[in-house]
């Protein structure tokens, strides 16, 4: 009789343990939690600044200049992006027509003083609307509305998408964050191709991007890529630290023939670049820049084209020092600029 009572209990314990194991494994392979909050979009970008600080990749980088609007934001909220931001995830919404700019939805995680931030947002927005016990601040910028919601003690969401349901969807997903099955379809489909995505620190990529490339779509905000991409593809790019910074970009095409054609086009472009570099070598070439471009490798792997390189720390320092604004990703600029300077009119929005 004792054995009969023990067997169901033991079976129940084993089932629960197996279920927990499956959930843990699924979460290890799932995109980071901030990215799972994002809505469906045409592109995604994620940066983990906390990991970057751990490996000290930002050592000796030039300091970030503070314009008057950003300094005002810092004084009002106590939040400084370069020091207090730990993670950021961005969704890129391609415009319906070429004459319109792309829209963005953003998730920021960091050291946030909720009381100060709410006070600041209350001053620069219209009266907030409440959705699911969360206040949504509507800030008018150049004829468009930036919606900001404080989701938790360390999490803020923002979106300038024209549909107000986008920010509400983010709020809904923030209440169900534990599920590893959540997240945009494009992200769930391609995140497994981010190098070492399931291993965690210190092996995982601390910056990655997944986005569609459609040169046939006139509203695709990437005309500079049309000379390389003649057919639609999906790009998965990442940066990870393995003693050195490693960059890898994979373009997933529709067929092996498309991948072969793209590989040849990129190889030809790199060949032209190296030829131009050699022609000016007599005048002197920066060793860090030369090391980066010399290290670029392109190869075909079935239906994908893979571009990889090792990034010298000196190359990053020079890139930021010579052109700090252009070196920053367009998506983070949009979010930080809007939160830091709601009154400022920008042509991009």
N, C-alpha and C positions, 0 to 999 in steps of 0.2 A: 504493500500500500504506500509506503514511504517513497519507493522508486517511482510509482505512478504519479505521485504528486510532484516529484522533483523534475521529471522529464519535461512537462510543459513549461515550468519556470526556466529551465535551462534552455529550451528551444526559444522561448521569448527573449531571453538575454542575448542569445546568438543572433536572432533576427535584428534586434535593436542595434547590436554592435556592427553587424553587416551594413545596415542602413546608414549608420553614422560614418562608416568607412567610405561608402559610396559618395555621401554628401561631401566629405572632406576632399576626396579625390576630384570631384566635379568642381569644387570651389578653387582648387589649385590650378585647374585648367581654364577657369573662367576669367574674363577680363577683370581688371581692378574695379573695386566698388564704385569709384567716381565715374568711370566710363560706363558702367551698367545703368547709371541714372540717366544717361543721355537719351534723347529721342532718336528715332530713325533719321538718317541723314546720308549725304553723299560722301562724307569723309569724316575721319576721327583722328584726333591728336591727343596724346597723353604724355605728361612729363612728371617725373618724380624727383623734385628738387631735394628732398630729404636724402635720397640715396646719393645724389650728386655731391652733397655736402659731406657725406660719410667718406667717400673716396677722395674728397678734396680736389675734384676736377676743376673747381672754380678758383683754386689758389692763384693769386697774382693776376686775376682778371681785373680789368679796369673797373673802377667804381661806377655805379649807375648815377647819372646826373638827375637832379630833381628840378623839374620846371615848377613855376609858382603854383599851378593847379594841383600837381601831384604832392607838393609840399603841404598845401592846404589840406589835402585828403589825409596825409599822414598825421598832421597835427590834430585833425578832428576825430580820427578813428584809432590812432595808435598802431595802424597796420602798415607795414612796409613790405611790399611784394618780394623784394630780393632777399629778405631775412625771415619773414614770417610765413611765406607760402610754402607748403610742403608738397602738395599734389595739385595738378590741374588737368582737367579733361575737357576737350572741346569737340563739338559736333559742327560740321560745316554743311550748310544748306545751300546748294547751288541755286542761282536765281532762275526764275521761269523765263526771263528774256535777257538778251545780252546787255541791254541798257541799264539793268538793275545790278546792284552789288550783291554779293553773297550775304547770307545771314548766319548768325552763330548762336549756339547754345553752350554755356560754359558752366563748369563745376569747379569751385575752388575749395581746397581744404588746407587749413593752417591755424595759426594762433590768432584767434579772432576775439575781440572784445565786443560781445553782442550788444551791450548797452550803448556803447559809443557809435557802433555802426548803425544801429537802428535810429539813433538821434540824427546822424548825418543823412541817412537816406530819407528820413522824414522831412528834412529841410529842403532837399533838392527834388522831391517828387510830389505828385498830387497825393491826396489822402489815400492811404493803402487800402486795398481790398483784401478780404480774408477768404481763404480757401483751405478747408481742412485744418483749421486752427493755425494756419500759416499766413502771415501778412505778405502780400505781393505789392512791391513798390513800383509804380509806373513813372518812369523818367522820360520826358520828351527830349529827343535828341535829333535835331535837323529834320523835323517832320516825322520821325519814327519813334516808336516807343521801346525803351529798354525796360524789361521787367526783371526785378531782383527779388529773391526770396531767401531768407535765412532758414536753412533746413535743420540746423543743429548747432551745438556749441562750437563746432569747428568747420562747418560746411555752409557754403553760400552758392546759390544757383543764379544765373543770369541768362537772359535770352532776348534778342531783338527780332525774333521771328514775328511775322505779322499775325500769326494765329495765337491768341491767348491760351489756347488749350495745350500748347507745347510746354509752357512753364508749369501748368497744372499737372501734366503728365509726369514731369520730373518730381513734383511733390508727391504724387501717388506712388511712384516707384521708390521714393526714399522711405516709405513706410513698409516696403516689402524687400528691403535690400538684401536680406539673408539668402534669397533664392539664387543659386548659381545659374539658373536657366534664364534669368532676366537679362535685358540688354538688347540693343538694336540687332536686327538680323545680319546686316553686313559685318558687324563687329563679331558676332558669334561665329560666323562662317569663316572668317579669316584670322581671327586672333591666334589660333593654334599655330599659325606660321610665324608668329613673333618669336625670335630665337630664345630658347630657354624660358618660355613663358610660364611653365609650370613649376620651375625650380625655386623661385623666390630669391631673395637676397642671399649671397651677393652675385648670383649668376644671371638674374633676369635683366632684361633691357629696361633702363630707366627712362627712356624716351622712345616712343614709337608713333607711327602714323599709318592709317589705313584709309585709302580713298580711291574713288573711281576716277578713271581717266577716259574721257569720251570726246576725242577731237572732232567727231562729227556733230556734236551738239554745240550750236553756236553760243549758248549761254554758259558753256563750261569755262570757269574762271582760270584757265591755264593755257592761254594761246601760245606761250613760249615752249610748250611741250609738243606742239603739233608737228614740228619738223622731225621729231623722233617717233612719236606715236601716231600712226596713220589709222589705227583701229582701236576700238575700246579695249581697256585692260583694267586690272585692279592692282594697285601698288601697295606693298607692305614694306615700310622702311623702319629701321630701328637703330638705336645706338646703345651699346652696352660696354661695360668696363671689365676687362680681363687683364689687369695690369696696365693696359693701354685702352684707349677708346677705339671701339670697333664699329664701323658703319656697315650696314647691309640693307640693300633694297632689292626686292623681288617684284617683278612685274608678271602677273598671271594673265596669260593671253588665252584666246579661244582655241588655239591649236599649236602643234609643234612648228608648223610652217610660219605662223605669226611670230612665235618666239624666236625662230631662227632669223627672220627678217629684222626684228627689233634688235637682236644681239649684233647683227652685222652693222646696223645703223649706228648704234652706240659705239661700237668698236671703231668705225670710220670717223666718228666725231672725236673720239679720244685721240685717234691717230693725227687728225688735223690739228688738234690742240697741242700735242707733243711736237709736231713739226713747227708750229708757230713759236712754241717755247724755245726750241733749239735755235731759231733764227735770232732770238734776242738774248741768248745765253751770254754772249760776249759782254753785254751791258750789265750782267749780274742778275741772278735769280735768287729770290728768297729761299733759303734751304727748307724751311718748314712748309711753304706752299708747294715747292717742288716735290718734297717727300710725300705730301698728300696725293698729288695728282699722279706721281709715279707709282703710287701704291694702289691706284684704282684698278680693279680687275673685273672683267665682264665675261660671263660664260652662260651657256644655255643648259638648262636642266629640264628636258622634256618640253612641257608647254609653258615654261617660265624663263625669264631672263634675270640673271642675278648679277648685281653690281655690288662690290665689296671693297673696303679700304680700311686701313688703320689711320686714325686721325691723330697727328702730333699735337700735344698740348699747346705748342707755340703757334700752330695754325689757328686754333680757336682764339687765343689771345689777340693775335693780329687782326682776325676777322672782326672781333668785337671792338677793338681799339680804332680801326680805320673806318668802320661803318656800323656803329652800334644800332642804329634804327633798322637798317635793312637786314641785319643779322638776326633780329628777333622774328619769330614766326608771326604771320599775319593774324592768326586767331588770338593768341595771347595779347597782342597789342590792342585788339579791339576790346577785349574784356577789361584789361587793366586800365586802358585809357578812359573807358566809359565810367567805370567805377570811381576812378580817381578824378575825373573832370566832367561831371555830368553837364555843366553849362557849355562846355566847349563844343563848337560845331565842327564836324569832321566831314570831309568830302566823301569818305568811304562809306558813310552810313546814309 
